[in-house]
Amino acid sequence: MLYEPGFPQARACAMLVLLHGCRQDARTLRSAPHEQAAEEAGVVVLYPEQSILANALRCWNWIA
């Protein structure tokens, strides 16, 4: 899921990546405060989602 603030697409901008916790998905993490802050700062917010096929609890698997 991607949130893009309302500014011209030709402009370069930063991206904030927000990872959900276990037993969550991108939709439950997405919130108005995140997107309002992104709008004010002019950044894109990416909400990646862990597949239930990769982890039954949707926890992110970190490999060291």
N, C-alpha and C positions, 0 to 999 in steps of 0.2 A: 504494500500500500504506500502511496507517495502523496505527500501534500506539497503543493507548489503555491507560494504566495502570489498575489495578483500583481506581478510586475513584468515588464517586457522580457520575453524569453531569450532575447539576444544577449542579455546581461549575464555575465559570469557571477556565480554566487557560491556560498558555502553550503555544505550538506550536513545535517545532523542526523545520525543514525540512532534510533531508539530500539533497544532489544527488549522484548517482553520477558516476563518471568515464566517459571514452570506453570503449567495448567492455564496459561493465558494464550491469547492470540493477538494479532495486530489490531483487530477491531476493538478489543477491550482496552488495549494500551492507548489507542488514539483518543485524544481529548482536546477540548477547546482551549485550555491553557497552553498546551504545547503549540497549537497552531496559531494562537494569538501572538505568542512570543516569537514564532517564526515569521509572522507577518511584520511585526515591529522590527526585527533584526534583518529581514530580507534573506532568510535562509530557507532551503528546501528541507523537509523532514521525511526521512525514509523509515518506514515501519516494516522491517523484514519479518517473516513468520516462519518458525520452525515447523516442518511437516510432522504430522502425527506418525507418518511412516518412518521418519528418522529417529523419533523418540516418542514413546507412548504418552509421556506426560508433557510433551512439547518443550522440554528443557533443552537449552542450547548445549551441544556437546563441544567442549573445549579440549583441544589436543595440544599438549605442551611440547 
